[in-house]
């Protein structure tokens, strides 16, 4: 099975009505032979958790392969990369959320999506105070080696991205439209700068998708999901920034907020988050840094893990996954060498490794090197 075949099948799954990202993720964990999914019997399909009669029939009768190939062709023609949940480059933090996007269209540096960083969000109609706080904190966080994640919108988002560029740090913009239908268009030059600087523009929406109001709240789970924490600079009680903060809490991310003067209506959301204990009050950048699970004393920022690890032998693993873990007990190994040692093809190995990553048993390092967590 080639990586191209995996990608093609996952695109097909996203085109099946009613089969959301949560069930597709579950299917990825259970299905050992994804390349054969569309040729399985109804009984075999029904054996997977969450696949009922109607969904199994939808898979059996799927006939939109022309649409699948059109999606792949338009993406390639635009010079955009298509990243799937089954790809070893898929950002680990985003993979852990409840409903990670199955597909991501990426322009720029895919590795930027996996950089340790903070989401910085806020109102489109920022006050002078909000703009000052956004610029200062974004630069200071970027100077610590953190990636800045935001949504490329007017106001606080734009300032966050610009400040990261000023600090020569990577920044990632998550869109609520297709990459070729970038919104707002006024930030097209900023998007080019982000890509040129080693950052990335990313969207879960296919090429050609126009921005819609309902898409932005949905994309906010990606902004928070990519990050270690969410910093709300300025927000009213309602709005996208408050949604992102709530999503961050749901995803077990740290949430921070800047306090605002009484009477400043554009900052009432921040004060509300702080008042009910949903966000930590931030006065200086260290208020953020001390709460992140990062070792800032190392040569480069790295994530820390205080939770005790669970041995892989405590899990009920299939034969291939057991063989992988047994081999990794001898130390980290590059995927091609692992494939040769276990005498399995690389594509099948990738699917198994993805499952082990999702179970938090295996971690991937640069160069497609894997080791036990």
Secondary structure, 3 states (H helix, E strand, C coil): CCHHHHHHHHHHHHCCCCCCHHHHHHHHHHCCCHHHHHHCCHHHHHCCCCCCHHHHHHHHCCCCHHHHHHHHHHHHHCCCEEEECCCCCCCHHHHCCCCCCCEEEEEECHHHHHCCEEEEEECCCCCHHHHHHHHHHHHHHHHCCCEEEECCCCCHHHHHHHHHHHCCCCEEEECCCCHHHCCCHHHHHHHHHHHHCCCEEEECCCCCCCCCHHHHHHHHHHHHHCCCEEEEEECCCCCHHHHHHHHHHHCCCEEEEECCCCCCHHHHHHHHHHHCCCCEEECCCHHHHCCCCEECCCCCCEECCCCCCCCHHHCCCCHHHHHHHHHHCCCCEEHHHHHHHHCCCHHHHHHHHHHHHHCCCEEEECCCEEEEC
